[in-house]
Amino acid sequence: MAEEKFGVAVDEEIVRGVDEWVAECDNLGASRSETVETILTAFVQSETNHVERVRKLIIRKQKSSFAVNSHTY
């Protein structure tokens, strides 16, 4: 399987959570990147259809971002 690299900007809260998992798996020597890839693999390969939850989170994030970035003149 070929690998493709891409960058992602995430909220600081997500970074802290991932860093906690990296620390908890310190004995495995897993990097942050490897940990994120493993999380995504588990998510994508699970039996659960996550589409609706992902859509709701995207909409909530977009509304939140819009509210923060909108200006009242």
N, C-alpha and C positions, 0 to 999 in steps of 0.2 A: 504494500500500500504506500503510495507516494504521500509525502507530507507537504503541506503548504503553510507558510508562515504569514501571520497577519497581526497587526497591532490593534489593541483595544483600549479605549479610555473608559475607566470605571470609577465609580464613586469611592471615596476614601473608606467608607464603611465596608465595602466589598473587599478592598485591599486588606484591611485589618482582618477580616474573616478568613481570607485565603492565607494570609501570613500565619494565622493561628493554626490552620491545618498543616501548613508547611512545618511549623515548629513541633506539632504533635507527631509528625512523621519524620522527625529529625534522624532517627536511627536508620531510616531507609535512604537517606541522602537525596531525597527528591527536591528538585528546584521548584520555584514558584510556577514556572512554565509547565513543568511536568504535572504538577498538582492541578493546574487549571485544565490541562488537556484531559486528565483523568476524570475530573468533575464533568466536563463536557461529554466525554465518552459515556459515562454512567447515565447522564441525562438523556442523551440521544438514543442510547441503546436500551433504555428502560421500556417496560411494557406499557407504561402510562403514556397517554397522549397529552403532551404538555402544551399543545398549540393554543388552546383557549386561555390558559393561565399566562402564557408568554404575551399573547395579544393584549390582555388586560394590563399587564405590567408596562408594556410599551405605551399604551394609551395614557396610563397614569403618569408615567415619566414625561411624556410629551406635554401633557397638560401642566404639569409642575414646571417644566422648563419654560413653557410659554408664559405662565404667570410670572415667573422670575424675570424673564427677558422682555416683557411687554412694558411699554411706557404710557403714562397718562399725560396728555398734553392739555 
